[in-house]
Amino acid sequence: MRILIVTQYYYPENVVVSDIAKELRRRGHDVTVVTGKPNYGYDQILPEYKKVKYEVLDGVRIFRLNLKARKKNRLSIIFNYLSFYFNSRRFLRHFKEEYDVVYSQSLSPIISVSGANIYKKKHHINHVLHCLDLWPISPVITHAVEMDGILYKLLYRWSRSIYDKCDKILLSSPSFIDYFKDTLHLEEKYYKYIPQPPLHIEGELDLKPIKYPEGFHFLYVGNIGKLQGVELLPYVMKEVLKTRSDIYFHIIGKGQNQDKLKKNIEDLGVHSHCTYYGSIPMRKARYYYPDADCLYLSLIDDGVVGKTIPSKLISYLTYSKPILGVISGDGKKILEDTNGAIISTYDVSTIVNHVLEIANLKEEERIKMGQNNYKYYQSHFQLERIVDMIEKELLTKKI
């Protein structure tokens, strides 16, 4: 089968579509990717890619389109989105090569897959969209757009139109379907739940893992935004220390609430037991996992996004550690099924009780929980299993 993949982000940017494309090629499919020049997370187009328009990696043919580099300010992000939108549409409108199906993966923004609809219409093939992020609710959550504003109404129509032109929509969380049907009013589309695999970090550990001092250590790695509520942890730590002085929280990540987190740590005087490391690249952050006793996960139940499966939940399962999950919806259901987690609610006293509960478990009980989590990952989220499901949808025509 000849597969065309349209995605704004691709290796060396750390995104799961790169692994999916490689696996499809390994299975014998002819895979071509139309993407941008790598810049996400680098604040610039990588110098070695500035003149690269075409390359072959792991047997996958890749067309690299020009785009404005994404930097830290909002204006550059808008230009980044729009430049790929226009350039990909222009490229795909004139792209003459023939494929059996076009597959796209939508992180933010949904407009990045618009070119796939142009290609599919011109060549009369299916466009299978794998939805990892919801629009236009996503920019509302990050406060980039006001729900009752004219911009939201514009984005709503634009997003709905793009979704509606897709032949199949694969959902990375089961609850996404409620948003498509109740908010976007796309009741008649073909939907299928197919989760995303965990991000693959290149290479084995080549340095010694971080060794924590004696005690019980919780680790959080991820976004520090409104929906995660990580800034609550210093208050949790303040209460925990009244009972046990050998419990520690380690926090890695960045986001709109990181300054609030730092302020709470200092104001409450818990900096010796609640350490914020800032943003650390994933290839280095993984050195903090092996010696951790428990992984902390939180997603506040705030609308449709608060009910979804956070990508770090899937990544956490791969580390064979017990999980303390402050979560509801689809993510809570997964943790209930793993038998490797204690589930809490977003409340200081409740989280404190569960922190102490998991810290007081026997070591063999925690080891068993970690093993259960890894077994669940193997049977539900391994790359090969997920590509099996994607491949089936690519091979079969629209119902």
The 8 nearest C-alpha neighbors of each residue, nearest first, counted from 0:
[[1, 28, 29, 2, 99, 98, 394, 27],
 [0, 2, 29, 98, 99, 28, 30, 3],
 [3, 1, 30, 100, 98, 101, 29, 99],
 [2, 4, 101, 31, 32, 30, 102, 98],
 [5, 3, 32, 102, 103, 101, 31, 33],
 [6, 4, 103, 33, 32, 115, 34, 102],
 [5, 7, 34, 8, 103, 104, 33, 4],
 [6, 8, 34, 35, 111, 83, 9, 5],
 [9, 7, 6, 34, 12, 35, 14, 37],
 [8, 10, 12, 17, 11, 14, 34, 16],
 [11, 9, 12, 17, 13, 14, 8, 37],
 [10, 12, 13, 9, 37, 14, 17, 8],
 [13, 11, 10, 9, 14, 37, 39, 8],
 [12, 14, 11, 10, 15, 9, 198, 199],
 [15, 13, 16, 12, 17, 9, 198, 8],
 [14, 16, 17, 18, 198, 19, 196, 13],
 [15, 17, 19, 18, 14, 20, 9, 104],
 [18, 16, 20, 15, 19, 9, 10, 14],
 [19, 17, 21, 15, 16, 20, 22, 199],
 [18, 20, 16, 22, 17, 21, 23, 386],
 [21, 19, 23, 17, 18, 22, 16, 24],
 [22, 20, 24, 18, 19, 23, 25, 17],
 [21, 23, 25, 19, 24, 20, 18, 26],
 [24, 22, 20, 26, 25, 21, 28, 19],
 [23, 25, 28, 21, 27, 26, 22, 30],
 [26, 24, 22, 27, 23, 21, 28, 58],
 [27, 25, 23, 24, 28, 22, 21, 29],
 [26, 28, 24, 25, 29, 23, 0, 30],
 [29, 27, 24, 0, 23, 26, 30, 1],
 [28, 30, 1, 2, 24, 0, 27, 31],
 [31, 29, 2, 59, 24, 28, 3, 1],
 [32, 30, 60, 3, 61, 59, 4, 2],
 [33, 31, 4, 61, 5, 3, 60, 34],
 [34, 32, 62, 5, 61, 4, 6, 63],
 [33, 35, 7, 6, 63, 64, 8, 32],
 [36, 34, 64, 63, 7, 37, 65, 8],
 [35, 37, 63, 64, 65, 44, 38, 48],
 [38, 36, 44, 12, 45, 35, 39, 11],
 [37, 39, 44, 43, 41, 68, 45, 42],
 [40, 38, 41, 69, 37, 12, 42, 8],
 [41, 39, 42, 38, 12, 69, 70, 43],
 [40, 42, 38, 43, 39, 45, 44, 70],
 [43, 41, 70, 69, 40, 38, 68, 39],
 [44, 42, 68, 38, 41, 45, 69, 70],
 [43, 45, 38, 68, 37, 46, 49, 36],
 [44, 46, 48, 47, 43, 38, 37, 49],
 [47, 45, 48, 49, 44, 43, 50, 37],
 [46, 48, 45, 49, 50, 51, 44, 37],
 [49, 47, 51, 46, 45, 50, 36, 44],
 [48, 50, 46, 51, 47, 44, 45, 36],
 [51, 49, 48, 52, 47, 46, 53, 36],
 [52, 50, 48, 49, 53, 63, 54, 47],
 [53, 51, 63, 62, 50, 64, 54, 48],
 [52, 54, 62, 61, 51, 63, 55, 60],
 [55, 53, 61, 60, 56, 62, 52, 51],
 [54, 56, 60, 59, 58, 61, 57, 53],
 [57, 55, 59, 58, 54, 60, 61, 21],
 [58, 56, 59, 21, 55, 24, 25, 60],
 [57, 59, 56, 55, 60, 24, 21, 30],
 [60, 58, 56, 30, 55, 57, 31, 61],
 [61, 59, 55, 31, 54, 32, 58, 30],
 [62, 60, 32, 54, 53, 31, 55, 33],
 [61, 63, 53, 33, 52, 32, 34, 64],
 [64, 62, 52, 35, 34, 36, 53, 61],
 [65, 63, 35, 36, 34, 62, 66, 52],
 [64, 66, 36, 35, 63, 67, 86, 83],
 [67, 65, 82, 83, 79, 68, 35, 64],
 [66, 68, 79, 82, 78, 69, 65, 75],
 [69, 67, 43, 44, 38, 79, 70, 66],
 [68, 70, 76, 79, 75, 42, 39, 38],
 [71, 69, 42, 75, 72, 68, 76, 43],
 [70, 72, 73, 69, 42, 75, 76, 74],
 [73, 71, 74, 75, 70, 76, 69, 77],
 [72, 74, 76, 75, 77, 71, 70, 143],
 [73, 75, 77, 76, 72, 78, 79, 70],
 [74, 76, 78, 77, 73, 69, 72, 70],
 [75, 77, 79, 73, 69, 74, 78, 80],
 [76, 78, 74, 80, 79, 75, 81, 73],
 [79, 77, 75, 81, 80, 76, 82, 67],
 [78, 80, 67, 76, 82, 77, 69, 81],
 [81, 79, 77, 78, 82, 83, 76, 84],
 [80, 82, 84, 78, 83, 79, 85, 77],
 [81, 83, 66, 79, 85, 84, 80, 78],
 [84, 82, 86, 81, 66, 85, 87, 80],
 [83, 85, 81, 111, 82, 87, 86, 110],
 [84, 86, 88, 82, 83, 87, 81, 89],
 [87, 85, 83, 89, 88, 84, 82, 90],
 [88, 86, 90, 89, 114, 84, 83, 85],
 [89, 87, 114, 85, 91, 86, 90, 92],
 [88, 90, 86, 92, 87, 91, 85, 93],
 [91, 89, 87, 88, 92, 93, 94, 86],
 [92, 90, 94, 88, 93, 89, 118, 87],
 [91, 93, 89, 90, 94, 88, 118, 117],
 [92, 94, 91, 90, 95, 89, 118, 88],
 [95, 93, 91, 92, 96, 90, 118, 97],
 [94, 96, 93, 97, 91, 92, 122, 118],
 [97, 95, 94, 98, 93, 122, 3, 91],
 [96, 98, 95, 99, 122, 1, 94, 3],
 [99, 97, 1, 100, 2, 3, 96, 101],
 [98, 100, 1, 2, 0, 124, 97, 101],
 [99, 101, 125, 2, 124, 98, 126, 3],
 [100, 102, 3, 126, 4, 2, 127, 125],
 [103, 101, 4, 127, 126, 128, 3, 5],
 [104, 102, 5, 128, 4, 6, 129, 112],
 [103, 105, 129, 128, 6, 130, 106, 102],
 [106, 104, 130, 109, 131, 107, 129, 132],
 [105, 107, 132, 131, 108, 104, 109, 130],
 [108, 106, 109, 105, 132, 111, 137, 134],
 [107, 109, 110, 111, 106, 105, 80, 134],
 [108, 110, 111, 105, 107, 112, 134, 158],
 [109, 111, 113, 108, 112, 84, 158, 161],
 [110, 112, 84, 109, 113, 108, 7, 83],
 [113, 111, 110, 115, 114, 109, 103, 5],
 [112, 114, 110, 115, 116, 111, 161, 88],
 [115, 113, 88, 117, 116, 112, 87, 91],
 [116, 114, 118, 113, 117, 112, 119, 5],
 [115, 117, 119, 114, 113, 118, 120, 164],
 [118, 116, 114, 120, 115, 119, 92, 121],
 [119, 117, 115, 121, 116, 120, 91, 122],
 [120, 118, 124, 116, 122, 123, 121, 117],
 [121, 119, 123, 117, 118, 122, 116, 124],
 [120, 122, 118, 119, 123, 117, 92, 124],
 [121, 123, 119, 120, 124, 118, 97, 98],
 [124, 122, 120, 119, 121, 125, 118, 100],
 [123, 125, 119, 100, 122, 99, 126, 120],
 [126, 124, 100, 166, 119, 127, 101, 123],
 [125, 127, 101, 166, 165, 102, 119, 100],
 [128, 126, 167, 102, 166, 168, 125, 101],
 [127, 129, 168, 103, 104, 102, 169, 130],
 [130, 128, 169, 104, 168, 103, 170, 105],
 [129, 131, 105, 170, 132, 169, 128, 104],
 [132, 130, 171, 106, 105, 129, 170, 133],
 [131, 133, 106, 130, 105, 107, 134, 137],
 [134, 132, 137, 136, 135, 131, 130, 175],
 [135, 133, 136, 137, 158, 109, 132, 108],
 [134, 136, 137, 155, 154, 138, 133, 158],
 [135, 137, 134, 139, 138, 133, 140, 146],
 [136, 138, 140, 139, 134, 135, 133, 141],
 [139, 137, 143, 141, 140, 144, 136, 142],
 [140, 138, 144, 142, 136, 137, 141, 143],
 [141, 139, 137, 142, 138, 136, 143, 144],
 [140, 142, 138, 139, 143, 137, 144, 225],
 [143, 141, 139, 144, 140, 138, 145, 137],
 [142, 144, 138, 141, 139, 145, 140, 73],
 [145, 143, 139, 142, 138, 151, 146, 150],
 [146, 144, 148, 147, 139, 151, 142, 143],
 [145, 147, 148, 151, 139, 144, 152, 136],
 [146, 148, 145, 151, 149, 152, 150, 144],
 [149, 147, 145, 150, 151, 146, 152, 144],
 [148, 150, 152, 151, 153, 147, 145, 146],
 [151, 149, 153, 148, 152, 154, 144, 145],
 [152, 150, 154, 153, 149, 148, 146, 155],
 [153, 151, 155, 149, 150, 154, 156, 148],
 [152, 154, 150, 151, 155, 156, 157, 149],
 [155, 153, 157, 151, 152, 156, 158, 135],
 [156, 154, 152, 158, 153, 157, 135, 151],
 [157, 155, 159, 153, 154, 158, 160, 152],
 [156, 158, 154, 160, 155, 159, 153, 161],
 [159, 157, 161, 155, 160, 156, 154, 134],
 [160, 158, 162, 156, 161, 157, 163, 155],
 [159, 161, 163, 157, 158, 162, 156, 164],
 [162, 160, 158, 164, 163, 159, 113, 157],
 [163, 161, 159, 165, 164, 160, 158, 168],
 [162, 164, 160, 161, 165, 159, 185, 188],
 [163, 165, 161, 162, 160, 116, 166, 126],
 [166, 164, 126, 162, 163, 167, 127, 128],
 [165, 167, 126, 125, 127, 397, 164, 168],
 [168, 166, 127, 189, 165, 128, 190, 169],
 [167, 169, 128, 190, 129, 127, 189, 170],
 [168, 170, 129, 191, 192, 190, 130, 193],
 [171, 169, 192, 130, 172, 193, 191, 129],
 [170, 172, 194, 193, 131, 195, 192, 130],
 [173, 171, 170, 307, 174, 175, 308, 194],
 [174, 172, 175, 192, 176, 170, 171, 329],
 [173, 175, 176, 172, 177, 307, 329, 306],
 [176, 174, 178, 177, 173, 172, 170, 179],
 [175, 177, 179, 174, 178, 180, 173, 170],
 [178, 176, 180, 175, 179, 181, 174, 182],
 [177, 179, 182, 181, 175, 176, 180, 183],
 [180, 178, 183, 176, 177, 185, 182, 181],
 [179, 181, 184, 186, 185, 177, 178, 183],
 [180, 182, 178, 184, 177, 179, 183, 185],
 [183, 181, 178, 184, 179, 180, 177, 185],
 [182, 184, 179, 185, 180, 181, 159, 178],
 [185, 183, 180, 181, 182, 186, 179, 178],
 [186, 184, 180, 183, 179, 187, 188, 163],
 [185, 187, 180, 184, 188, 179, 181, 183],
 [186, 188, 185, 189, 180, 184, 190, 163],
 [187, 189, 186, 185, 190, 167, 166, 168],
 [188, 190, 167, 168, 187, 191, 166, 398],
 [191, 189, 168, 169, 167, 188, 192, 170],
 [190, 192, 169, 170, 193, 168, 189, 167],
 [191, 193, 170, 173, 169, 171, 172, 194],
 [192, 194, 171, 170, 169, 191, 195, 385],
 [195, 193, 171, 172, 192, 196, 170, 385],
 [194, 196, 171, 197, 193, 385, 380, 15],
 [195, 197, 382, 380, 381, 194, 198, 15],
 [198, 196, 314, 313, 199, 195, 310, 15],
 [197, 199, 15, 200, 14, 196, 314, 13],
 [198, 200, 197, 201, 15, 18, 13, 14],
 [201, 199, 282, 198, 202, 281, 13, 203],
 [202, 200, 199, 203, 282, 204, 13, 198],
 [203, 201, 200, 204, 205, 282, 199, 283],
 [202, 204, 205, 201, 200, 206, 282, 285],
 [203, 205, 206, 202, 286, 207, 208, 285],
 [206, 204, 203, 207, 202, 208, 286, 283],
 [207, 205, 204, 208, 286, 209, 203, 283],
 [206, 208, 209, 205, 286, 204, 210, 289],
 [209, 207, 286, 210, 287, 206, 289, 290],
 [210, 208, 287, 286, 211, 207, 290, 289],
 [209, 211, 290, 208, 212, 287, 207, 289],
 [210, 212, 209, 213, 290, 216, 291, 214],
 [213, 211, 214, 210, 215, 216, 245, 247],
 [212, 214, 211, 215, 245, 216, 210, 246],
 [213, 215, 245, 246, 212, 216, 247, 211],
 [216, 214, 246, 245, 292, 247, 358, 217],
 [215, 217, 247, 292, 291, 248, 246, 214],
 [218, 216, 248, 293, 294, 292, 291, 247],
 [219, 217, 249, 294, 295, 248, 250, 291],
 [218, 220, 250, 295, 294, 251, 249, 221],
 [221, 219, 251, 252, 250, 218, 222, 284],
 [222, 220, 252, 251, 223, 219, 311, 253],
 [221, 223, 252, 253, 254, 224, 227, 220],
 [224, 222, 254, 253, 256, 257, 227, 229],
 [223, 225, 254, 256, 255, 227, 226, 222],
 [224, 226, 227, 228, 256, 223, 255, 141],
 [225, 227, 299, 298, 224, 228, 305, 301],
 [228, 226, 298, 297, 229, 224, 225, 299],
 [227, 229, 230, 225, 226, 231, 224, 299],
 [228, 230, 231, 227, 232, 223, 260, 297],
 [229, 231, 260, 228, 232, 259, 233, 256],
 [232, 230, 229, 234, 233, 228, 235, 347],
 [231, 233, 235, 234, 230, 229, 236, 273],
 [234, 232, 236, 235, 264, 231, 263, 237],
 [235, 233, 237, 232, 236, 231, 238, 347],
 [236, 234, 232, 233, 238, 237, 347, 351],
 [235, 237, 239, 233, 238, 234, 232, 240],
 [238, 236, 234, 235, 240, 239, 233, 269],
 [237, 239, 235, 236, 240, 241, 234, 351],
 [240, 238, 236, 241, 242, 237, 351, 243],
 [241, 239, 243, 244, 242, 238, 237, 236],
 [240, 242, 239, 238, 243, 237, 244, 236],
 [241, 243, 240, 239, 244, 238, 355, 245],
 [244, 242, 240, 245, 239, 241, 246, 355],
 [243, 245, 240, 246, 242, 241, 239, 247],
 [244, 246, 214, 243, 215, 247, 213, 240],
 [247, 245, 215, 244, 214, 216, 243, 272],
 [248, 246, 272, 216, 273, 217, 215, 245],
 [249, 247, 273, 217, 218, 216, 272, 274],
 [248, 250, 218, 274, 273, 217, 275, 219],
 [251, 249, 275, 219, 218, 220, 274, 276],
 [252, 250, 220, 276, 277, 278, 219, 275],
 [253, 251, 278, 221, 277, 222, 220, 223],
 [252, 254, 223, 278, 222, 257, 277, 251],
 [253, 255, 223, 224, 257, 256, 222, 252],
 [254, 256, 224, 257, 223, 225, 253, 258],
 [257, 255, 224, 259, 254, 258, 223, 260],
 [256, 258, 260, 259, 254, 255, 223, 253],
 [259, 257, 261, 260, 256, 262, 255, 263],
 [258, 260, 262, 256, 257, 261, 263, 230],
 [259, 261, 230, 257, 263, 258, 262, 264],
 [262, 260, 258, 264, 263, 259, 257, 265],
 [261, 263, 259, 265, 264, 260, 266, 258],
 [262, 264, 266, 260, 265, 261, 267, 233],
 [265, 263, 261, 233, 262, 267, 269, 270],
 [264, 266, 268, 262, 263, 267, 270, 261],
 [267, 265, 263, 268, 264, 262, 269, 261],
 [266, 268, 265, 264, 269, 263, 233, 237],
 [269, 267, 265, 266, 270, 264, 271, 237],
 [270, 268, 271, 272, 264, 267, 273, 237],
 [269, 271, 273, 272, 264, 268, 274, 265],
 [272, 270, 269, 273, 274, 268, 247, 264],
 [273, 271, 247, 270, 269, 248, 274, 246],
 [274, 272, 248, 270, 269, 247, 271, 249],
 [275, 273, 249, 270, 250, 248, 272, 276],
 [274, 276, 250, 277, 249, 251, 273, 261],
 [277, 275, 251, 250, 274, 278, 252, 279],
 [278, 276, 252, 251, 275, 253, 279, 250],
 [277, 279, 252, 253, 251, 276, 280, 284],
 [278, 280, 284, 281, 283, 277, 251, 252],
 [281, 279, 283, 282, 284, 278, 285, 252],
 [282, 280, 284, 283, 285, 279, 200, 13],
 [281, 283, 280, 284, 200, 285, 201, 286],
 [284, 282, 281, 285, 280, 286, 279, 287],
 [285, 283, 281, 286, 287, 279, 282, 280],
 [284, 286, 287, 283, 288, 282, 281, 289],
 [287, 285, 208, 284, 288, 209, 283, 289],
 [286, 288, 285, 209, 284, 289, 208, 290],
 [287, 289, 291, 285, 286, 290, 318, 218],
 [290, 288, 291, 287, 208, 286, 318, 209],
 [291, 289, 288, 210, 292, 211, 287, 209],
 [292, 290, 216, 288, 289, 293, 217, 218],
 [291, 293, 216, 217, 215, 290, 320, 294],
 [294, 292, 217, 321, 322, 291, 320, 218],
 [295, 293, 322, 218, 217, 219, 323, 321],
 [294, 296, 323, 219, 218, 322, 324, 217],
 [297, 295, 324, 325, 323, 294, 219, 322],
 [298, 296, 325, 227, 326, 324, 299, 295],
 [299, 297, 227, 326, 226, 305, 325, 300],
 [298, 300, 226, 305, 301, 227, 326, 297],
 [299, 301, 305, 306, 327, 302, 298, 326],
 [302, 300, 305, 299, 303, 304, 226, 306],
 [301, 303, 305, 304, 300, 306, 299, 140],
 [302, 304, 306, 305, 301, 178, 307, 175],
 [305, 303, 306, 307, 302, 301, 300, 133],
 [304, 306, 300, 301, 303, 302, 299, 307],
 [305, 307, 328, 304, 303, 329, 327, 300],
 [308, 306, 329, 304, 172, 305, 330, 309],
 [307, 309, 330, 329, 172, 310, 312, 306],
 [310, 308, 311, 312, 307, 330, 313, 298],
 [311, 309, 312, 313, 308, 314, 197, 195],
 [310, 312, 314, 313, 309, 315, 221, 197],
 [313, 311, 315, 310, 314, 309, 316, 308],
 [312, 314, 311, 316, 315, 310, 197, 376],
 [313, 315, 311, 197, 312, 316, 317, 310],
 [316, 314, 312, 317, 313, 318, 311, 294],
 [317, 315, 372, 373, 313, 314, 318, 376],
 [316, 318, 373, 315, 314, 319, 376, 313],
 [317, 319, 316, 320, 315, 373, 288, 314],
 [320, 318, 369, 373, 370, 317, 372, 316],
 [319, 321, 369, 318, 293, 322, 294, 292],
 [322, 320, 369, 293, 368, 339, 340, 365],
 [323, 321, 340, 294, 293, 295, 324, 320],
 [322, 324, 295, 341, 340, 342, 296, 294],
 [325, 323, 296, 342, 326, 297, 343, 322],
 [326, 324, 297, 343, 344, 342, 296, 345],
 [325, 327, 298, 324, 331, 297, 299, 330],
 [328, 326, 331, 306, 330, 300, 329, 325],
 [327, 329, 306, 331, 330, 307, 332, 326],
 [330, 328, 332, 307, 331, 308, 306, 333],
 [331, 329, 308, 333, 332, 328, 327, 307],
 [330, 332, 327, 334, 328, 333, 329, 326],
 [331, 333, 335, 329, 330, 334, 336, 328],
 [334, 332, 336, 330, 335, 331, 337, 329],
 [335, 333, 337, 331, 336, 332, 340, 330],
 [334, 336, 332, 333, 337, 338, 331, 340],
 [335, 337, 333, 334, 338, 332, 375, 339],
 [336, 338, 334, 339, 372, 335, 375, 371],
 [339, 337, 336, 340, 335, 371, 368, 334],
 [338, 340, 368, 337, 372, 321, 371, 369],
 [341, 339, 322, 321, 323, 334, 338, 342],
 [340, 342, 323, 324, 322, 343, 353, 339],
 [343, 341, 324, 325, 323, 340, 326, 344],
 [342, 344, 325, 324, 350, 341, 349, 353],
 [345, 343, 325, 346, 349, 326, 350, 342],
 [346, 344, 325, 347, 343, 299, 350, 349],
 [345, 347, 349, 344, 348, 350, 343, 351],
 [348, 346, 350, 235, 349, 351, 234, 345],
 [347, 349, 351, 350, 346, 352, 235, 238],
 [350, 348, 352, 351, 346, 347, 353, 344],
 [349, 351, 353, 347, 352, 348, 343, 354],
 [352, 350, 348, 354, 349, 353, 235, 239],
 [353, 351, 349, 355, 350, 354, 356, 348],
 [352, 354, 356, 350, 355, 351, 357, 349],
 [355, 353, 351, 356, 357, 352, 350, 358],
 [354, 356, 358, 352, 353, 357, 359, 351],
 [357, 355, 353, 359, 354, 358, 352, 360],
 [356, 358, 360, 359, 354, 355, 353, 341],
 [359, 357, 355, 356, 360, 354, 215, 246],
 [360, 358, 356, 357, 355, 361, 354, 362],
 [361, 359, 357, 358, 364, 362, 356, 365],
 [360, 362, 364, 363, 359, 365, 358, 357],
 [361, 363, 365, 364, 366, 360, 367, 359],
 [362, 364, 366, 365, 361, 367, 360, 368],
 [365, 363, 367, 361, 362, 366, 360, 368],
 [366, 364, 368, 362, 367, 363, 321, 369],
 [365, 367, 363, 369, 368, 364, 362, 370],
 [366, 368, 370, 364, 365, 369, 363, 371],
 [369, 367, 339, 365, 371, 321, 370, 366],
 [370, 368, 320, 319, 321, 372, 366, 371],
 [369, 371, 367, 373, 319, 372, 368, 374],
 [372, 370, 368, 374, 369, 339, 373, 337],
 [373, 371, 316, 369, 375, 339, 370, 374],
 [372, 374, 376, 319, 370, 316, 317, 375],
 [375, 373, 377, 371, 376, 372, 370, 378],
 [374, 376, 372, 378, 373, 377, 337, 379],
 [375, 377, 380, 373, 379, 374, 378, 316],
 [378, 376, 374, 381, 375, 379, 380, 373],
 [377, 379, 375, 376, 374, 380, 381, 384],
 [380, 378, 376, 377, 375, 381, 384, 385],
 [381, 379, 376, 196, 377, 382, 385, 378],
 [380, 382, 377, 384, 383, 196, 379, 376],
 [381, 383, 385, 196, 384, 386, 380, 19],
 [382, 384, 386, 385, 381, 387, 22, 380],
 [385, 383, 387, 381, 382, 386, 380, 388],
 [384, 386, 388, 382, 387, 383, 389, 380],
 [385, 387, 389, 383, 388, 384, 390, 382],
 [388, 386, 384, 390, 385, 389, 383, 391],
 [389, 387, 391, 385, 386, 390, 392, 384],
 [388, 390, 386, 392, 391, 387, 393, 385],
 [389, 391, 393, 387, 392, 388, 386, 394],
 [390, 392, 394, 388, 389, 393, 395, 387],
 [393, 391, 389, 395, 390, 394, 388, 396],
 [394, 392, 390, 391, 395, 389, 100, 127],
 [393, 395, 391, 392, 390, 396, 0, 100],
 [396, 394, 392, 393, 391, 397, 398, 390],
 [397, 395, 398, 394, 125, 393, 392, 124],
 [396, 398, 166, 395, 167, 125, 189, 392],
 [397, 396, 189, 395, 167, 166, 188, 392]]
